[in-house]
């Protein structure tokens, strides 16, 4: 099972393997509070794409396509393959993100891609 959760939500025993999927550490959060198993920085959108998107909902469809393209090469591709291995190994994986928008963010895109693969 794949879940997504904001970094600012309380951790839960049902979270399973917790992976931060952002390039930047969540503002104001400590490593102890997050209880992360892995920080997979390279799976996050590039700084250029992140800044261009700027969490503007109307840009989300284009952001999604550009992000999917980024995941097909370089360090992002390696990080995505790492994520897929973890998902096969653990019954529950929770991808952690820090964006305020719970509908338009990279964790949503990752979850959608993985669910379409299965």
Buried (B, 14 or more C-beta within 10 A) or exposed (E): EBBBBBBBEEBEEEBBBBBBBBBEBBEEBEEEEBEBBBBBBBBBBBEEBBEBBEEEEEBBEEBBEBBEEBBEEEEBBEBBEBBEEBBEEBEBBBBBBBBEEEEBBBBBBBBEBBEEEE
